[in-house]
């Protein structure tokens, strides 16, 4: 599985092979730029490149 962070413009921000690492990176981005929370999403792809999950968004801790 591949885990990719994308901006709302469709630009790849980063990609990971570990889900926990990808989710942590998403949360760090949202914590550092809370106004970007709606503009960054995590997508999960299988080994063939087919998207099988997402978009997954994070919420800044201050909002929870």
C-alpha positions as CSV (number, residue, x, y, z in Angstrom):
1,X,0.0,0.0,0.0
2,X,1.0,3.6,-0.7
3,X,-0.1,6.6,1.4
4,X,0.0,10.0,-0.4
5,X,-0.6,13.5,0.9
6,X,-2.2,15.8,-1.7
7,X,-3.1,19.4,-1.8
8,X,-6.6,20.4,-2.9
9,X,-5.0,21.5,-6.2
10,X,-4.0,17.9,-6.8
11,X,-0.3,18.4,-6.1
12,X,1.6,15.6,-4.3
13,X,3.0,16.8,-1.0
14,X,4.6,13.6,0.1
15,X,4.2,9.8,0.0
16,X,4.8,7.0,2.4
17,X,4.8,3.2,2.6
18,X,3.7,3.3,6.3
19,X,0.2,4.3,7.2
20,X,1.0,5.5,10.7
21,X,3.9,7.7,9.4
22,X,1.6,9.2,6.7
23,X,-1.2,10.0,9.2
24,X,1.4,11.5,11.6
25,X,2.7,13.7,8.8
26,X,-0.8,14.8,7.9
27,X,-1.5,15.8,11.5
28,X,1.8,17.7,11.7
29,X,1.0,19.7,8.6
30,X,-2.4,20.5,9.9
31,X,-1.0,21.5,13.3
32,X,1.6,23.8,11.7
33,X,-1.0,25.4,9.4
34,X,-4.5,25.0,10.8
35,X,-6.0,27.1,8.0
36,X,-4.8,24.4,5.5
37,X,-6.8,21.6,7.2
38,X,-9.4,21.5,4.4
39,X,-6.8,21.7,1.7
40,X,-4.6,18.7,2.6
41,X,-5.8,15.1,2.3
42,X,-4.4,11.6,2.6
43,X,-5.2,9.0,-0.1
44,X,-4.4,5.3,0.1
45,X,-3.5,3.3,-3.0
46,X,-2.9,-0.3,-3.6
47,X,0.2,-1.7,-5.2
48,X,-1.4,-1.2,-8.7
49,X,-1.9,2.5,-8.0
50,X,-5.7,2.3,-7.6
51,X,-7.0,4.6,-4.9
52,X,-8.7,2.4,-2.3
53,X,-9.2,5.0,0.5
54,X,-9.5,8.7,1.1
55,X,-9.8,11.5,1.2
56,X,-8.8,11.4,4.8
57,X,-8.5,14.8,6.5
58,X,-7.1,15.8,9.9
59,X,-8.4,18.3,12.4
60,X,-6.1,20.6,14.4
61,X,-5.9,19.6,18.1
62,X,-7.2,23.1,19.1
63,X,-10.5,22.4,17.3
64,X,-11.2,19.0,18.8
